[in-house]
Amino acid sequence: MQKRLPSVSLSSYGVGWSANKRIMIVALVVTILLALAATVAWMTGSDQQGQNHAAPSPANSPSSSEAAPKAAAGSGSVPKPPQIAEPVAYAKAAAEMLWSYDTRDTSRDQQLAGMNAWMSKETKYADWNSVTSQVPAPLLWSRMADNKQHATSAITEGHYPSAFKQALADDPSAITEAYIYAVTVNGKQQIAWHKGGAGAEERAVTLAVQCRPSHDCSLVAIAPRVAQ
């Protein structure tokens, strides 16, 4: 029986948001996401064949304060952010991007550069560390590339979590500070590697996306827990 290789998305490579970023995010979203702050519930993939769902050691984990990559690195197979002004639609596109990768033609720096293009440019709110925590460290990415590991994803649905809808109903004006929305997305990730290796896993994630009026949406952060 073949064992799945480590995957890029929704892993235990890093968890949590910085306290400063959480405090700065609009109170409407904080109400939801602070309640979810804890260990990441979703762990994906496993190490080389013969190992089951093994998370990388701390030495292989990415830095908790990794700088945004330079645009010159290119973005490889990472798609460009779509011009979408509706939160759920943008979150679904962002989740598909996060769950898809191709180490055959995309370096780790290119992966990060591509992901960074989806981020909000309002640094007061954007939590880049919550996104980089999903990407394996350079050594592990190199091992994945050696095995020609790649993944695609299919989105099942996206919705506003019940806590978010209740908070919005309780205080509709709160959203107007930063126009940040919490959206939970469900889907499936298909992983493949050389010599016919393959696997599939269900995925779920709660994203914070910013959609100001008359502007395209952008990604703010990945929540450490999935909200229902």
GUFIVO-655676 format. One line per field, with one value per atom (N, C-alpha, C, O): x, y, z; chain. Coordinates in nm, 3 decimals. Atoms other than C-alpha are relative to their C-alpha. Example, Ala and Ser with C-alpha at 12.3 -4.5 7.8 and 13.67 -1.06 7.14 Angstrom:
# residues 2
u <- [0.089	1.230	0.090	0.194	-0.082	1.367	-0.077	-0.026]
v <- [-0.119	-0.450	0.120	0.118	-0.119	-0.106	0.109	0.220]
w <- [0.000	0.780	0.000	0.066	-0.006	0.714	0.073	0.090]
chaine <- [A	A	A	A	A	A	A	A]
END
This chain:
# residues 228
u <- [0.085	0.000	0.088	0.175	-0.083	0.149	-0.039	-0.155	0.023	0.186	0.007	0.087	0.003	0.106	0.121	0.171	-0.111	0.382	-0.053	-0.174	0.045	0.371	-0.056	0.001	0.061	0.146	0.015	0.046	-0.023	0.162	-0.108	-0.077	0.108	-0.179	-0.049	-0.045	0.065	-0.340	0.077	0.019	-0.081	-0.055	0.024	-0.028	-0.034	0.081	0.137	0.202	-0.132	0.395	0.007	0.116	0.003	0.285	-0.143	-0.234	0.137	-0.015	-0.015	0.082	0.035	-0.190	0.027	0.106	-0.023	-0.204	0.074	0.062	-0.065	0.011	-0.107	-0.208	0.098	-0.168	-0.025	-0.139	0.017	-0.105	-0.090	-0.175	0.084	-0.262	-0.144	-0.236	0.137	-0.564	-0.070	-0.187	0.060	-0.619	-0.039	-0.140	0.026	-0.601	-0.114	-0.180	0.109	-0.850	-0.132	-0.150	0.129	-1.201	-0.066	-0.058	0.055	-1.386	-0.098	-0.110	0.095	-1.647	0.068	0.017	-0.071	-1.392	0.072	0.079	-0.070	-1.196	-0.091	-0.047	0.096	-1.508	-0.004	-0.016	0.007	-1.511	0.135	0.144	-0.126	-1.146	0.078	0.151	-0.067	-1.016	-0.057	0.015	0.062	-1.262	0.054	0.047	-0.051	-1.103	0.151	0.206	-0.146	-0.740	0.046	0.018	-0.053	-0.570	0.084	0.120	-0.079	-0.376	-0.075	-0.196	0.065	-0.447	-0.063	0.002	0.071	-0.707	0.026	0.005	-0.018	-0.616	0.147	0.226	-0.137	-0.295	-0.006	-0.093	0.011	-0.219	0.125	0.235	-0.110	-0.007	0.078	0.041	-0.094	0.273	0.136	0.151	-0.135	0.646	0.021	-0.077	-0.030	0.821	-0.077	-0.131	0.069	0.669	0.057	0.179	-0.041	0.674	-0.021	0.001	0.029	0.582	-0.143	-0.187	0.141	0.225	-0.021	0.005	0.040	0.117	0.102	0.066	-0.105	0.448	0.021	0.056	-0.026	0.476	0.149	0.220	-0.144	0.821	0.049	-0.027	-0.058	1.054	0.013	0.006	-0.013	1.098	0.108	0.095	-0.109	1.420	-0.044	0.015	0.049	1.222	-0.117	-0.166	0.117	0.942	0.037	0.149	-0.031	0.918	0.008	-0.046	-0.010	1.003	-0.136	-0.219	0.129	0.715	-0.009	-0.116	0.002	0.813	0.068	0.150	-0.060	0.907	-0.041	-0.158	0.026	0.939	-0.071	-0.055	0.067	0.724	0.105	0.200	-0.099	0.914	-0.002	-0.102	-0.009	1.031	-0.076	-0.076	0.078	0.815	0.086	0.036	-0.090	1.122	0.008	0.051	-0.008	1.099	-0.098	-0.083	0.103	0.797	-0.096	-0.079	0.100	0.500	-0.023	-0.113	0.011	0.547	-0.142	-0.205	0.134	0.220	-0.110	-0.227	0.101	0.044	-0.084	-0.028	0.083	-0.255	-0.002	0.019	0.013	-0.295	-0.134	-0.230	0.127	-0.564	-0.107	-0.080	0.108	-0.900	-0.056	-0.041	0.065	-1.084	-0.144	-0.237	0.129	-1.372	-0.030	0.057	0.038	-1.562	-0.098	-0.150	0.093	-1.778	0.078	0.153	-0.085	-1.631	0.002	0.110	0.003	-1.748	0.068	0.145	-0.061	-1.647	0.151	0.224	-0.145	-1.303	0.063	0.169	-0.053	-1.252	0.010	0.106	-0.003	-1.336	0.118	0.187	-0.114	-1.080	0.131	0.226	-0.121	-0.821	0.029	0.144	-0.018	-0.878	0.052	0.140	-0.048	-0.833	0.147	0.223	-0.140	-0.505	0.086	0.193	-0.077	-0.386	0.018	0.119	-0.004	-0.463	0.063	0.067	-0.059	-0.293	0.146	0.179	-0.141	0.079	0.064	0.006	-0.071	0.333	0.150	0.208	-0.144	0.688	0.083	0.205	-0.075	0.783	0.044	0.147	-0.036	0.788	-0.009	0.000	0.013	0.749	0.089	0.075	-0.086	1.014	-0.078	-0.187	0.067	0.924	-0.012	-0.116	0.006	1.010	-0.109	-0.179	0.105	0.782	-0.138	-0.231	0.127	0.505	-0.039	-0.153	0.027	0.533	-0.031	-0.121	0.025	0.551	-0.140	-0.210	0.134	0.236	-0.108	-0.208	0.097	0.051	-0.007	-0.115	-0.004	0.163	-0.080	-0.131	0.075	-0.003	-0.149	-0.219	0.140	-0.340	-0.027	-0.143	0.017	-0.279	-0.046	-0.017	0.038	-0.434	0.125	0.220	-0.113	-0.196	-0.010	0.080	0.015	-0.329	0.071	0.012	-0.081	-0.052	-0.054	-0.019	0.062	-0.253	-0.082	-0.096	0.087	-0.476	0.062	0.038	-0.049	-0.288	0.093	0.185	-0.083	-0.137	0.072	0.025	-0.077	0.124	0.050	0.058	-0.052	0.260	-0.100	-0.060	0.099	-0.068	-0.005	-0.049	-0.002	-0.026	0.130	0.129	-0.128	0.345	0.010	0.086	-0.005	0.283	-0.055	-0.037	0.054	0.106	0.100	0.075	-0.097	0.415	0.118	0.177	-0.114	0.682	0.129	0.146	-0.132	1.032	0.079	0.044	-0.075	1.293	0.044	0.033	-0.049	1.436	-0.113	-0.096	0.112	1.097	-0.055	-0.092	0.046	0.990	0.093	0.046	-0.097	1.310	-0.026	-0.018	0.030	1.224	-0.127	-0.135	0.123	0.875	0.030	-0.025	-0.036	1.028	0.074	0.053	-0.070	1.258	-0.098	-0.071	0.102	0.943	-0.107	-0.208	0.091	0.770	-0.143	-0.240	0.133	0.483	-0.077	-0.021	0.086	0.192	-0.142	-0.177	0.136	-0.168	-0.094	-0.057	0.108	-0.492	-0.115	-0.115	0.109	-0.812	-0.132	-0.137	0.136	-1.186	-0.081	-0.084	0.077	-1.409	-0.143	-0.209	0.137	-1.736	-0.097	-0.201	0.089	-1.887	0.073	0.179	-0.052	-1.821	-0.116	-0.223	0.110	-2.028	0.055	0.168	-0.034	-2.022	-0.028	-0.137	0.024	-1.979	-0.116	-0.141	0.117	-2.281	0.036	-0.041	-0.041	-2.086	0.019	-0.013	-0.020	-1.994	-0.135	-0.153	0.131	-2.353	-0.072	-0.141	0.064	-2.474	0.062	-0.008	-0.069	-2.209	-0.040	-0.058	0.040	-2.303	-0.143	-0.174	0.138	-2.670	-0.007	-0.089	0.000	-2.589	0.053	0.007	-0.060	-2.380	0.038	0.154	-0.025	-2.413	0.106	0.174	-0.094	-2.198	0.145	0.235	-0.137	-1.891	0.083	0.204	-0.072	-1.800	0.060	0.156	-0.041	-1.754	0.137	0.189	-0.134	-1.425	0.105	0.187	-0.102	-1.219	-0.058	0.016	0.066	-1.473	0.069	0.099	-0.061	-1.318	-0.107	-0.182	0.103	-1.534	0.065	0.171	-0.043	-1.490	-0.080	-0.203	0.065	-1.564	0.061	0.183	-0.046	-1.541	-0.020	-0.127	0.003	-1.461	0.030	0.119	-0.022	-1.484	0.034	-0.014	-0.037	-1.332	0.081	0.086	-0.083	-1.104	0.131	0.133	-0.132	-0.733	0.048	0.042	-0.056	-0.582	0.151	0.200	-0.145	-0.211	0.058	0.008	-0.066	0.019	0.150	0.198	-0.145	0.388	0.049	-0.030	-0.055	0.624	-0.032	-0.069	0.026	0.579	-0.145	-0.174	0.141	0.203	-0.057	-0.173	0.053	0.170	-0.110	-0.102	0.112	-0.156	-0.080	-0.075	0.086	-0.396	-0.097	-0.076	0.100	-0.697	-0.045	-0.056	0.046	-0.814	-0.103	-0.094	0.096	-1.110	0.071	0.159	-0.061	-1.018	-0.108	-0.220	0.086	-1.177	0.089	0.190	-0.079	-1.048	-0.092	-0.189	0.070	-1.178	0.099	0.206	-0.085	-1.032	-0.060	-0.182	0.043	-1.050	0.034	0.151	-0.022	-1.096	-0.052	-0.152	0.039	-1.118	-0.062	-0.002	0.071	-1.371	-0.060	-0.178	0.051	-1.401	-0.090	-0.070	0.090	-1.680	0.078	0.171	-0.060	-1.582	0.146	0.221	-0.136	-1.259	-0.007	-0.100	-0.009	-1.158	0.037	0.100	-0.031	-1.128	0.148	0.217	-0.136	-0.797	0.001	-0.091	-0.012	-0.680	0.064	0.163	-0.054	-0.618	0.075	0.185	-0.063	-0.540	-0.068	-0.177	0.056	-0.595	-0.026	0.064	0.034	-0.777	0.064	0.075	-0.063	-0.608	-0.097	-0.053	0.101	-0.934	-0.110	-0.132	0.109	-1.222	-0.128	-0.165	0.127	-1.545	-0.117	-0.111	0.117	-1.882	-0.107	-0.212]
v <- [-0.120	0.000	0.124	0.138	-0.120	0.333	0.102	0.115	-0.103	0.610	0.136	0.159	-0.134	0.969	0.081	0.067	-0.091	1.223	0.125	0.150	-0.122	1.550	0.099	0.116	-0.097	1.810	0.140	0.162	-0.140	2.186	0.057	0.133	-0.078	2.285	-0.050	-0.170	0.031	2.297	-0.099	-0.195	0.093	2.126	0.052	0.157	-0.042	2.146	0.066	0.067	-0.061	2.328	0.126	0.165	-0.118	2.637	0.031	0.000	-0.023	2.751	0.138	0.201	-0.120	3.056	0.129	0.133	-0.134	3.423	0.078	0.047	-0.086	3.687	0.080	0.119	-0.073	3.864	0.139	0.186	-0.135	4.205	0.003	0.092	0.004	4.107	-0.028	0.031	0.032	3.959	0.122	0.148	-0.117	4.272	0.104	0.172	-0.102	4.490	-0.036	0.053	0.040	4.286	0.043	0.039	-0.053	4.422	-0.091	-0.213	0.074	4.318	-0.109	-0.211	0.100	4.130	-0.132	-0.238	0.123	3.880	-0.054	-0.176	0.044	3.871	-0.083	-0.182	0.074	3.756	-0.146	-0.233	0.137	3.446	-0.070	-0.180	0.069	3.370	-0.017	-0.115	0.020	3.427	-0.121	-0.191	0.116	3.165	-0.129	-0.236	0.118	2.928	-0.018	-0.122	0.004	3.007	-0.115	-0.119	0.117	2.682	-0.076	-0.023	0.081	2.403	-0.025	-0.046	0.025	2.355	-0.138	-0.236	0.127	2.081	-0.086	-0.207	0.075	1.985	-0.028	0.065	0.042	1.789	-0.082	-0.168	0.067	1.666	-0.076	-0.049	0.074	1.418	-0.081	-0.092	0.074	1.208	0.014	0.073	-0.013	1.180	-0.103	-0.151	0.091	0.951	-0.130	-0.158	0.126	0.616	-0.082	-0.093	0.077	0.398	0.074	0.018	-0.078	0.680	0.049	0.086	-0.038	0.768	0.136	0.154	-0.133	1.133	0.056	0.098	-0.049	1.241	0.148	0.187	-0.143	1.615	0.022	-0.055	-0.024	1.764	0.042	0.095	-0.039	1.821	0.150	0.216	-0.145	2.175	0.057	0.169	-0.049	2.205	0.018	0.096	-0.012	2.162	0.094	0.116	-0.086	2.397	0.140	0.185	-0.135	2.742	0.099	0.076	-0.105	3.055	0.059	0.071	-0.059	3.210	0.144	0.206	-0.139	3.548	0.010	0.099	0.003	3.465	0.122	0.158	-0.121	3.773	-0.034	-0.144	0.020	3.814	-0.011	0.067	0.019	3.690	0.114	0.184	-0.105	3.927	-0.043	-0.161	0.029	3.951	-0.059	-0.133	0.048	3.876	-0.152	-0.210	0.145	3.515	-0.066	-0.185	0.059	3.464	-0.080	-0.090	0.074	3.254	-0.141	-0.210	0.136	2.931	-0.035	0.035	0.046	2.738	0.062	0.032	-0.062	2.947	0.097	0.187	-0.090	3.120	0.142	0.163	-0.138	3.495	0.018	-0.052	-0.022	3.628	0.048	0.133	-0.042	3.666	0.136	0.180	-0.128	3.995	-0.029	-0.027	0.038	3.901	0.094	0.119	-0.093	4.138	-0.061	0.009	0.067	3.879	-0.094	-0.178	0.073	3.726	-0.151	-0.211	0.147	3.365	-0.049	-0.145	0.040	3.341	0.015	-0.072	-0.020	3.484	-0.103	-0.157	0.097	3.257	-0.138	-0.211	0.129	2.953	-0.006	-0.108	-0.005	3.061	-0.006	-0.071	-0.001	3.125	-0.139	-0.182	0.135	2.783	-0.095	-0.177	0.084	2.616	0.026	-0.067	-0.035	2.804	-0.060	-0.115	0.049	2.706	-0.151	-0.203	0.146	2.338	-0.056	-0.178	0.045	2.322	0.046	0.157	-0.035	2.316	-0.100	-0.204	0.088	2.161	0.020	0.114	-0.014	2.105	-0.033	-0.013	0.034	1.988	0.125	0.123	-0.121	2.343	0.126	0.237	-0.116	2.569	-0.017	-0.114	0.003	2.644	0.048	0.104	-0.048	2.719	0.151	0.205	-0.146	3.087	0.045	0.143	-0.034	3.096	-0.026	0.051	0.029	2.931	0.112	0.158	-0.108	3.195	0.131	0.205	-0.123	3.477	-0.001	0.100	0.010	3.351	0.016	0.083	-0.011	3.319	0.144	0.193	-0.137	3.666	0.096	0.197	-0.086	3.818	0.002	0.096	0.006	3.713	0.079	0.101	-0.063	3.898	0.145	0.216	-0.140	4.225	0.085	0.047	-0.092	4.517	0.089	0.170	-0.076	4.667	-0.077	-0.165	0.074	4.551	0.008	-0.074	-0.011	4.666	-0.124	-0.162	0.115	4.363	-0.131	-0.237	0.123	4.114	-0.078	-0.021	0.088	3.819	-0.100	-0.212	0.082	3.679	-0.127	-0.232	0.118	3.441	-0.115	-0.231	0.107	3.251	-0.075	-0.190	0.063	3.178	-0.077	-0.191	0.070	3.092	-0.123	-0.214	0.116	2.849	-0.125	-0.236	0.114	2.628	-0.061	-0.168	0.044	2.589	-0.070	-0.016	0.072	2.328	0.079	0.164	-0.064	2.443	-0.042	-0.140	0.028	2.448	-0.145	-0.201	0.137	2.104	-0.095	-0.182	0.088	1.936	0.025	-0.069	-0.030	2.118	-0.066	-0.117	0.063	1.990	-0.150	-0.207	0.143	1.634	-0.028	-0.127	0.014	1.680	0.015	-0.059	-0.021	1.811	-0.121	-0.159	0.122	1.508	-0.109	-0.190	0.100	1.298	0.050	-0.017	-0.058	1.525	0.009	-0.018	-0.007	1.580	0.123	0.232	-0.110	1.792	-0.030	-0.144	0.015	1.852	0.093	0.203	-0.083	1.982	-0.007	-0.092	-0.001	2.065	0.031	0.093	-0.027	2.078	0.053	-0.010	-0.062	2.306	-0.052	-0.056	0.049	2.166	0.113	0.125	-0.112	2.473	0.098	0.067	-0.101	2.791	0.070	0.086	-0.064	2.967	0.086	0.068	-0.078	3.224	-0.087	-0.143	0.076	3.048	0.060	0.180	-0.046	3.070	0.110	0.203	-0.102	3.271	0.135	0.239	-0.124	3.527	0.063	0.183	-0.052	3.561	0.057	0.159	-0.051	3.604	0.131	0.225	-0.125	3.867	0.113	0.227	-0.103	4.053	0.046	0.164	-0.037	4.042	0.085	0.176	-0.074	4.171	0.142	0.234	-0.132	4.463	0.017	0.001	-0.011	4.521	0.104	0.090	-0.106	4.834	-0.038	0.029	0.037	4.653	-0.035	-0.013	0.043	4.519	0.117	0.099	-0.115	4.870	0.056	0.144	-0.049	4.927	-0.050	0.029	0.057	4.692	-0.089	-0.134	0.086	4.492	-0.136	-0.182	0.133	4.162	-0.102	-0.086	0.102	3.853	-0.135	-0.167	0.137	3.504	-0.093	-0.085	0.093	3.230	-0.139	-0.154	0.138	2.853	-0.069	-0.059	0.066	2.649	-0.149	-0.186	0.144	2.273	-0.048	0.008	0.054	2.067	-0.126	-0.187	0.122	1.780	0.030	0.100	-0.016	1.772	-0.135	-0.237	0.118	1.521	0.018	0.115	-0.007	1.452	-0.113	-0.225	0.102	1.265	0.020	0.131	-0.007	1.184	-0.105	-0.178	0.085	0.986	-0.147	-0.187	0.145	0.616	-0.032	-0.138	0.028	0.646	0.019	-0.016	-0.023	0.743	0.104	0.203	-0.094	0.919	-0.016	-0.120	0.003	1.003	0.117	0.211	-0.107	1.221	0.019	-0.078	-0.032	1.396	0.111	0.203	-0.108	1.606	0.117	0.097	-0.120	1.965	0.096	0.098	-0.108	2.247	0.107	0.077	-0.111	2.591	0.120	0.138	-0.127	2.919	0.112	0.122	-0.110	3.225	0.133	0.147	-0.138	3.593	0.072	0.079	-0.070	3.789	0.142	0.168	-0.143	4.163	0.037	0.017	-0.040	4.296	0.139	0.152	-0.137	4.673	0.034	-0.018	-0.038	4.832	0.054	0.133	-0.045	4.888	-0.043	0.016	0.054	4.688	-0.152	-0.215	0.145	4.332	-0.050	0.021	0.059	4.102	-0.039	-0.047	0.047	3.991	-0.086	-0.080	0.090	3.735	0.073	0.144	-0.063	3.855	-0.101	-0.074	0.098	3.539	-0.135	-0.148	0.134	3.168	-0.024	-0.010	0.024	3.085	-0.130	-0.225	0.121	2.830	-0.116	-0.229	0.105	2.634	0.021	0.133	-0.008	2.558	0.036	-0.031	-0.042	2.741	-0.059	-0.069	0.060	2.583	0.105	0.072]
w <- [0.000	0.000	0.000	0.086	0.009	-0.102	0.106	0.143	-0.101	0.151	-0.065	-0.155	0.058	0.073	0.043	0.155	-0.028	0.054	0.067	0.064	-0.067	0.249	-0.100	-0.207	0.091	0.091	0.052	0.169	-0.032	0.086	0.091	0.183	-0.057	0.211	0.134	0.162	-0.126	0.554	0.083	0.134	-0.076	0.728	0.140	0.178	-0.136	1.079	0.003	0.107	0.003	0.965	0.084	0.126	-0.083	1.160	0.036	-0.040	-0.043	1.352	0.062	0.105	-0.075	1.492	-0.073	-0.168	0.050	1.412	0.108	0.226	-0.098	1.577	0.073	0.016	-0.081	1.860	-0.056	-0.057	0.051	1.707	-0.123	-0.136	0.118	1.377	0.037	-0.021	-0.038	1.547	0.059	0.030	-0.065	1.753	-0.103	-0.089	0.100	1.444	-0.094	-0.148	0.088	1.243	0.060	0.182	-0.043	1.261	0.102	0.092	-0.113	1.575	-0.042	0.025	0.047	1.377	-0.029	0.008	0.033	1.250	0.123	0.142	-0.120	1.574	0.090	0.148	-0.083	1.759	-0.038	0.048	0.049	1.542	0.013	0.068	0.015	1.488	0.130	0.146	-0.128	1.839	0.073	0.145	-0.064	1.956	-0.060	0.001	0.068	1.707	0.019	-0.016	-0.009	1.791	0.087	0.207	-0.069	1.888	-0.100	-0.205	0.092	1.726	-0.128	-0.126	0.127	1.358	0.001	0.037	-0.005	1.325	-0.122	-0.121	0.124	0.975	-0.026	-0.041	0.031	0.912	-0.127	-0.143	0.128	0.565	-0.035	0.013	0.060	0.385	0.101	0.217	-0.082	0.521	-0.061	-0.168	0.052	0.474	-0.110	-0.167	0.109	0.222	0.014	0.121	-0.006	0.135	0.114	0.131	-0.116	0.445	0.129	0.237	-0.119	0.685	-0.009	-0.117	0.000	0.786	0.063	0.183	-0.051	0.820	0.098	0.208	-0.089	0.969	-0.025	-0.137	0.013	1.032	0.004	0.070	0.001	0.966	0.137	0.218	-0.127	1.253	0.005	-0.099	-0.011	1.388	-0.091	-0.139	0.084	1.191	-0.144	-0.218	0.137	0.870	-0.012	-0.123	0.003	0.964	-0.046	-0.021	0.047	0.802	0.114	0.222	-0.100	0.992	0.028	-0.062	-0.036	1.182	-0.047	-0.037	0.047	1.038	-0.136	-0.159	0.132	0.682	-0.080	-0.087	0.077	0.465	-0.130	-0.184	0.128	0.157	-0.109	-0.109	0.105	-0.151	-0.100	-0.114	0.101	-0.420	-0.125	-0.162	0.120	-0.729	-0.109	-0.194	0.103	-0.941	-0.002	-0.101	-0.007	-0.826	-0.095	-0.125	0.084	-1.052	0.086	0.208	-0.078	-0.951	-0.050	-0.002	0.047	-1.145	-0.040	-0.119	0.035	-1.164	0.085	0.065	-0.085	-0.899	-0.082	-0.146	0.081	-1.063	0.056	0.176	-0.044	-1.050	0.071	0.040	-0.069	-0.815	-0.097	-0.182	0.091	-0.991	0.040	0.154	-0.028	-1.016	0.042	-0.039	-0.058	-0.788	0.117	0.200	-0.106	-0.559	0.100	0.186	-0.090	-0.380	0.093	0.044	-0.096	-0.058	-0.015	-0.015	0.007	-0.091	-0.128	-0.125	0.127	-0.458	0.006	-0.043	-0.009	-0.383	0.094	0.064	-0.095	-0.082	-0.064	-0.040	0.068	-0.296	-0.097	-0.106	0.092	-0.557	0.078	0.034	-0.081	-0.284	0.059	0.063	-0.055	-0.126	-0.108	-0.082	0.110	-0.464	-0.028	-0.055	0.019	-0.503	0.112	0.084	-0.114	-0.154	-0.003	0.044	0.002	-0.212	-0.127	-0.144	0.126	-0.553	-0.008	0.034	0.016	-0.629	-0.096	-0.125	0.092	-0.865	0.018	-0.035	-0.026	-0.746	-0.123	-0.121	0.121	-1.096	-0.074	-0.142	0.074	-1.233	0.084	0.031	-0.088	-0.930	0.122	0.197	-0.118	-0.670	0.121	0.108	-0.123	-0.310	-0.002	0.036	0.007	-0.363	-0.097	-0.070	0.095	-0.666	0.059	0.037	-0.065	-0.467	0.095	0.094	-0.095	-0.197	-0.072	-0.031	0.075	-0.451	-0.058	-0.055	0.056	-0.619	0.105	0.080	-0.108	-0.290	0.052	0.087	-0.052	-0.180	-0.087	-0.038	0.091	-0.487	0.036	-0.001	-0.040	-0.340	0.127	0.163	-0.131	-0.013	-0.008	-0.104	-0.013	0.096	0.013	0.081	-0.009	0.054	0.123	0.149	-0.124	0.377	0.112	0.175	-0.095	0.608	0.142	0.228	-0.133	0.908	0.031	0.147	-0.019	0.854	-0.050	0.010	0.063	0.635	0.093	0.152	-0.083	0.824	-0.091	-0.111	0.093	0.585	0.067	0.002	-0.069	0.849	0.004	0.000	-0.004	0.864	-0.133	-0.138	0.131	0.492	-0.020	-0.066	0.017	0.490	0.089	0.058	-0.088	0.775	-0.067	-0.017	0.072	0.522	-0.098	-0.153	0.101	0.301	0.066	0.160	-0.058	0.379	-0.007	-0.094	-0.002	0.465	-0.124	-0.190	0.123	0.185	-0.015	-0.124	0.011	0.266	-0.037	-0.124	0.028	0.265	-0.140	-0.210	0.136	-0.053	-0.101	-0.203	0.089	-0.216	-0.011	-0.120	0.002	-0.119	-0.079	-0.152	0.079	-0.262	-0.148	-0.231	0.140	-0.585	-0.055	-0.170	0.044	-0.603	-0.039	-0.128	0.028	-0.603	-0.098	-0.121	0.099	-0.858	0.053	-0.018	-0.061	-0.618	-0.049	-0.061	0.043	-0.739	0.044	0.071	-0.049	-0.640	-0.073	-0.114	0.051	-0.780	0.100	0.189	-0.096	-0.598	-0.068	-0.175	0.048	-0.651	0.117	0.224	-0.108	-0.444	-0.001	-0.105	-0.015	-0.312	0.029	-0.036	-0.036	-0.149	0.090	0.145	-0.091	0.046	0.068	0.008	-0.072	0.310	0.113	0.157	-0.118	0.589	0.124	0.135	-0.122	0.927	0.079	0.073	-0.076	1.155	0.099	0.119	-0.096	1.413	-0.068	-0.012	0.074	1.148	-0.036	-0.021	0.036	1.029	0.122	0.111	-0.121	1.386	0.043	0.081	-0.038	1.461	-0.093	-0.049	0.096	1.144	0.026	0.012	-0.031	1.239	0.126	0.136	-0.126	1.588	-0.018	0.049	0.020	1.458	-0.147	-0.182	0.144	1.081	-0.036	-0.138	0.034	1.091	0.026	-0.024	-0.035	1.230	-0.123	-0.125	0.119	0.887	-0.076	-0.151	0.081	0.748	0.040	-0.029	-0.037	0.934	-0.098	-0.147	0.089	0.718	-0.108	-0.196	0.098	0.515	-0.013	-0.123	-0.004	0.622	0.034	0.131	-0.015	0.590	0.032	-0.021	-0.027	0.734	-0.091	-0.097	0.093	0.479	0.019	0.018	-0.009	0.524	-0.135	-0.195	0.131	0.213	0.019	0.096	-0.001	0.163	-0.140	-0.239	0.130	-0.116	0.013	0.120	0.002	-0.213	-0.071	-0.173	0.060	-0.291	-0.054	0.014	0.066	-0.536	-0.006	-0.063	-0.004	-0.480	-0.083	-0.080	0.081	-0.719	0.005	0.029	0.006	-0.745	-0.097	-0.156	0.105	-0.965	0.024	0.134	0.000	-1.046	0.035	0.092	-0.016	-1.031	0.138	0.162	-0.135	-0.667	-0.002	-0.075	-0.001	-0.589	0.128	0.194	-0.117	-0.310	-0.006	-0.082	-0.005	-0.231	0.144	0.219	-0.135	0.085	-0.003	-0.084	-0.017	0.187	0.069	0.152	-0.056	0.276	0.049	-0.002	-0.047	0.473	0.061	0.124	-0.052	0.566	0.021	-0.052	-0.018	0.704	-0.031	0.030	0.043	0.536	0.040	0.047	-0.017	0.618	-0.130	-0.169	0.126	0.295	0.011	0.079	-0.004	0.244	-0.134	-0.240	0.122	-0.007	0.022	0.054	-0.014	0.010	-0.118	-0.228	0.109	-0.197	-0.120	-0.105	0.126	-0.561	-0.015	-0.093	0.012	-0.513	-0.009	0.042	0.002	-0.590	0.139	0.217	-0.131	-0.291	0.007	-0.094	-0.022	-0.140	0.125	0.207	-0.114	0.114	0.117	0.100	-0.120	0.470	0.085	0.132	-0.089	0.665	-0.013	-0.068	-0.013	0.716	0.148	0.230	-0.140	1.038	0.048	-0.029	-0.052	1.264	0.021	0.039	-0.012	1.295	-0.101	-0.147	0.096	1.062	0.074	0.171	-0.061	1.154	-0.077	-0.200	0.065	1.081	-0.031	-0.086]
chaine <- [A	A	A	A	A	A	A	A	A	A	A	A	A	A	A	A	A	A	A	A	A	A	A	A	A	A	A	A	A	A	A	A	A	A	A	A	A	A	A	A	A	A	A	A	A	A	A	A	A	A	A	A	A	A	A	A	A	A	A	A	A	A	A	A	A	A	A	A	A	A	A	A	A	A	A	A	A	A	A	A	A	A	A	A	A	A	A	A	A	A	A	A	A	A	A	A	A	A	A	A	A	A	A	A	A	A	A	A	A	A	A	A	A	A	A	A	A	A	A	A	A	A	A	A	A	A	A	A	A	A	A	A	A	A	A	A	A	A	A	A	A	A	A	A	A	A	A	A	A	A	A	A	A	A	A	A	A	A	A	A	A	A	A	A	A	A	A	A	A	A	A	A	A	A	A	A	A	A	A	A	A	A	A	A	A	A	A	A	A	A	A	A	A	A	A	A	A	A	A	A	A	A	A	A	A	A	A	A	A	A	A	A	A	A	A	A	A	A	A	A	A	A	A	A	A	A	A	A	A	A	A	A	A	A	A	A	A	A	A	A	A	A	A	A	A	A	A	A	A	A	A	A	A	A	A	A	A	A	A	A	A	A	A	A	A	A	A	A	A	A	A	A	A	A	A	A	A	A	A	A	A	A	A	A	A	A	A	A	A	A	A	A	A	A	A	A	A	A	A	A	A	A	A	A	A	A	A	A	A	A	A	A	A	A	A	A	A	A	A	A	A	A	A	A	A	A	A	A	A	A	A	A	A	A	A	A	A	A	A	A	A	A	A	A	A	A	A	A	A	A	A	A	A	A	A	A	A	A	A	A	A	A	A	A	A	A	A	A	A	A	A	A	A	A	A	A	A	A	A	A	A	A	A	A	A	A	A	A	A	A	A	A	A	A	A	A	A	A	A	A	A	A	A	A	A	A	A	A	A	A	A	A	A	A	A	A	A	A	A	A	A	A	A	A	A	A	A	A	A	A	A	A	A	A	A	A	A	A	A	A	A	A	A	A	A	A	A	A	A	A	A	A	A	A	A	A	A	A	A	A	A	A	A	A	A	A	A	A	A	A	A	A	A	A	A	A	A	A	A	A	A	A	A	A	A	A	A	A	A	A	A	A	A	A	A	A	A	A	A	A	A	A	A	A	A	A	A	A	A	A	A	A	A	A	A	A	A	A	A	A	A	A	A	A	A	A	A	A	A	A	A	A	A	A	A	A	A	A	A	A	A	A	A	A	A	A	A	A	A	A	A	A	A	A	A	A	A	A	A	A	A	A	A	A	A	A	A	A	A	A	A	A	A	A	A	A	A	A	A	A	A	A	A	A	A	A	A	A	A	A	A	A	A	A	A	A	A	A	A	A	A	A	A	A	A	A	A	A	A	A	A	A	A	A	A	A	A	A	A	A	A	A	A	A	A	A	A	A	A	A	A	A	A	A	A	A	A	A	A	A	A	A	A	A	A	A	A	A	A	A	A	A	A	A	A	A	A	A	A	A	A	A	A	A	A	A	A	A	A	A	A	A	A	A	A	A	A	A	A	A	A	A	A	A	A	A	A	A	A	A	A	A	A	A	A	A	A	A	A	A	A	A	A	A	A	A	A	A	A	A	A	A	A	A	A	A	A	A	A	A	A	A	A	A	A	A	A	A	A	A	A	A	A	A	A	A	A	A	A	A	A	A	A	A	A	A	A	A	A	A	A	A	A	A	A	A	A	A	A	A	A	A	A	A	A	A	A	A	A	A	A	A	A	A	A	A	A	A	A	A	A	A	A	A	A	A	A	A	A	A	A	A	A	A	A	A	A	A	A	A	A	A	A	A	A	A	A	A	A	A	A	A	A	A	A	A	A	A	A	A	A	A	A	A	A	A	A	A	A	A	A	A	A	A	A	A	A	A	A	A	A	A	A	A	A	A	A	A	A	A	A	A	A	A	A	A	A	A	A	A	A	A	A	A	A	A	A	A	A	A	A	A	A	A	A	A	A	A	A	A	A	A	A	A	A	A	A	A	A	A	A	A	A	A	A	A	A	A	A	A	A	A	A	A	A	A	A	A	A	A	A	A]
END
